[in-house]
Amino acid sequence: MPSDTKGPTEAGPLLPTCTENAASILSATSAVRGDTQPYAATAAKYWDAGFRGVLPTNKPRTKSPIPSGYTGHDGADPSYPDVIAWTEDKPASNIALRMPHDLVGLDVDAYGDKTGGRTLAHAEQLWGALPPTWISTSRVDGVSGIRFYRVPAGTRLLNEIKFRAEGLGHIDIVQRTHRYAIVAPSIHPEGRAYQWVEPDGFNSDGVPKPADLPDLPPLWLQNLVAVEPHTKAAWSGPLNIRTALESMPTGTPDATVAKRLDDALADLTGAAGSRHDSTVRHVQALVRFAEQGRPGVNDALNRLGDAFADKLADSRPGGKTAAEDEFLSMLRGALRTVKADPTPDDHGAELNAQLLDMAGTTTEQRHTQQIAAALTQRAGGVTPADDPIEQFWSSRESLSTVKQWAAARMCSPWSVLGVVLCRALTTVPSWITLPPIIGGRGSLNFFVALVGNSGGGKGTAEACAEDALPVDVYVAPEGSGEGLAHLFMRKAEQRDRNQGHEGEWVSMRNGVMLSIAEVDTLVGIGGRSGSTIMPKLRNAFSGEEIGFSYADASKRPQVGKHNYRLTVAIGVQPEKAGPLLDDAGGGTPQRFLWMPTTDPTISSRRPAEPAPLTIPAGSVWATSARSITIPPAAEQTILDAHVARSRGEGNALDGHALFVREKVAFALALLDGRTDMNEQDWELSAVLMAVSANTRGGVQSKLSAVAEKRAAAVGKLKGIENASAEDAAEQRLHQRVTRRLLKLLDDNGPLELGGRRGIRNRLAGSERQVLDAALASLVDDGLIRLRDDKNYERC
C-alpha cells in the first residue's frame, strides 16, 4: 500500500517535493479541505508519489477543460511552482492526471448501455487475464473505472479497445498523448466522489506510485500497440522498421536462422496452440539473430510475415491487411525489446569468467564453459547440439518431473526447481548438517532469488512447486531481523507450565520457509534504522544463533546454532536489486542461488501434470546430530578453493558460492530419494550454479544500464534546473504578488492603480516589477476586473 512518507521522487532528488516546498501553504488547511477542495488537498500527494502531470480542471466538479499547453503530443509537464500556484488559484478544482511516458490507463465504461465490461472479459479471453492493479472510479459497479499499467517508455497504443464484429467497445486507453484521468478526491459532475481501489479490491485513501504499478502483459501490449499500416509511407514511429530491416545482415540464412524459420512456419500450420503467441516468440528470436550478426534474417522475416498474413487473413476482421499489421506490431515490439536490451559484446567471456571463478578443477572449467555457451545460445532462441541444459533435465527422473510440472503450469523450470529445493531442505531436521571440511559443521539453510519483472512468476513458481512437492512446510511472509527468532519460538503460556515446561519460551517448529515477494521489501526492512534483517539473514545462512540479548527475558527469544532450519525464496526485479547486490561486501548476494522466472521454452502446448515428487522424511532422519557424506570430488574442490583464497589468489567471497553449491547438491540428492550426496549430485549442481551466475550477471548488467541512463537524466535535469532557476524565482514573485493583490482588494475594496493610496504604492519595489503581469493574469482568470477604466475590484 503506498505510503505518504516523504522521500526522493521518481524523477530523482533534483526535483523538490511539493509537500516540502509548499508546507506553509498546504499543511494548515489540507486536513479540513477534503472533498470541497480536491486539488488543494491532494495535489502534493500525487507529486510526491511520482506523477508530474498533476493538473486542475478549470472549474470544480467538471472534467474539462484543463490549463492549455499541458496535454497532447506537444504538451509539457507542469513545474512544481505551477502546482503550488494552482493549489491557491484553483483549490476546489478536480485533479486531472496526465499519464507519464511509461503509464497507461484502461478506462472501462460498464454502466447503462456501455459494453466495457463484456469487452474487458472478451479481451482477457484472447490475451490473458490482467494482473490486479489500482483503479480510479466514481462508480460502485465493480467494473467501471480506469485500470493503470506500466508500458515501455514512449510506447504509443491505440486510443480504444473494440471488437467490431462482436459489437463490443467502450474501453478508452488513457495515455500521454490521449486524454487524462480524473482521480480522487475529485467530484463527478453528477455528485459522486472519485476513489482509489487497491489491487485487493479495497478502497484506499492513499495514492499509487507509478513505479510500483504492474506491467501491461506482453500479449496485451502486442495487440494494442499503434502501428501504421505498411501501405503508408510512414512505417516508423520511434523505431524505423524499414531502416532496421535494411540494416540487417544480408545473404543466405545460416543454419540457425533457417531452422528457426522452419520451426515458425511449422507452428503456423500446426493445429495446437496460439499462432499469434508462437509467431511472437519466433520474431523475437529472429530479430535477436540479426542483432547478433547472423545473415538472412531480413529474408526470413519477410517470408514469415507473408505466411502469417496468408494463414490468418480469414480469422481477422480486417482480413489480410489486419493480419499484416498484426505482424508489423510483433516486429516493432521485437525491435524495441532488442534495442532496449542489446546483447553485450563480451557476454560470453564475462559469463565464463564468473563461472570459472567458482570452479575448482580443469574438468569443472570445461564443464562450466559448455554450460555458459549453451545458456548464451538459448538466450538467442537456439537449442545447441549436445545441449548440457537439456542433458541436465533428462539426467534423472526427479528433474524431468520438475520440468514437466513447470511446463504444465507454464512456469520457468529453473524457478520451480529453486522453490522445490527450498521446500525439500526445509523438511530436513536442523541437526542434519554438511560435514566440517573447513571449520565447523555447515548448515543446510538455503536461500534462492527468483529473478523477473513484477508479476513475472515468483507466485506461480511457488504454487507449482507446492503441488510438485507436497510436503508439510510452514511458509512465512517477510519480517524484520528481530522477528526471525519468533518464527520458531513463542512465549510460554500457563498451559505449558501446567505440562511441566520451564523457561520463558517454547519451541513451535523446527523448519520455516520465508517467502519474500519483492527484494525492495527486504531492502526496505534492511535499510530501516535499527533493523538487522541483512546481517541476521547472513547469520541464518550459516545456522548461527538468532535472537537478541534484551535485559527483559520476555523479549529475548534465542534460537541456538544449528537448532533451526530456514529457507528463503525472494522475488527480485532486476531494476530494484541494486541495494541487495550492493551488500556484496557482506556476502549477502553470494549466499543466494539466482534462478530466472522466464524461460524461452515456455509454451501454451502444455503436457499433462506428472505424479508428485516424494523425498525422504520422518524416521529416516535420526534424532541425533550427524553430518551427511559428500563425494571426494566435492571435498577436493572445496579444499583447493580454500587454499587458493588463503594464498590471496581468489575472491574471499567465492567460498559462499561453494557453500551454496554443497546445499544444492544435497537437495538434488533428496529429490532423488537419498540422504547422502554422490558424484552425480555434485556434477549436476554445477549446472545450477552456472545458471545462477548467468542470472545474477544479467541483473548486474541491467543495473549498470539503468545507472547509465539515470546518470544521463540527472545531468540533463541539473542543466534544466540551473537554466530555469531565474524563471522559477520570477514565478514565485509573481505568485506572491497575485496573492497580495487579492488580499488588498478583499480588505480595502476597489483600488486604483496609481495615486498616493493606489495599488502601486502599496507594493515593495521588487513586487512592482511584475505588477502589470500579475494584474493581467488575475483579470484573465476572472478573479478581478477593471471598473470604469480606473479602479480594480474583486469579481
Secondary structure, DSSP 8 states (H G I E B T S, - for coil): ---------TT-TTS--HHHHTHHHHHHHHHHHGGGSHHHHHHHHHHHHT--EEEE-SSTT------TTSSSTT-----HHHHHHHHHHSTTS-EEEE--TTEEEEEE--STT--HHHHHHHHHHHH-------EEES--SSS-EEEEEE--TT--B-SEEEEGGGTEEEEEEEBTTB--EEETT-B-TTS-B-EEE-TTS-EESS---GGGS-B--HHHHHHHB----TTSS---SSS-HHHHHHHS--SS--HHHHHHHHHHHHHHH-SSS-HHHHHHHHHHHHHHHHHTT-TTHHHHHHHHHHHHHHHHGGGSTTHHHHHHHHHHHHHHHHHHHHHHS---TTHHHHHHHHHHHH--SHHHHHHHHHHHHHHHHHHTT---TT-HHHHHHHSSHHHHHHHHHHHHTT--HHHHHHHHHHHHHHTS-TTEEB--SSSS-B---EEEEEE-STTSSHHHHHHHHHHHS-----EEE---GGGTGGGTEEE--HHHHHTT--SSEEE--SEEEEEES-HHHHHHHHTSTT--HHHHHHHHHTT--EE---SSGGG--EE-TTS-EEEEEEEE-GGG-HHHHHGGGGTTGGGEEEEES--TT--SS------------GGGS-SS-EE----HHHHHHHHHHHHHHHTT-S-TTHHHHHHHHHHHHHHHHHHTT-SS--HHHHHHHHHHHHHHHHHHHHHHHHHHHHHHHHHHHHHHHHHHHHHHHHHHHHHHHHHHHHHHHHHHHHHH-SEESSSTTSTGGGS-HHHHTTHHHHHHHHHHTTSEEEETTTEEEE-
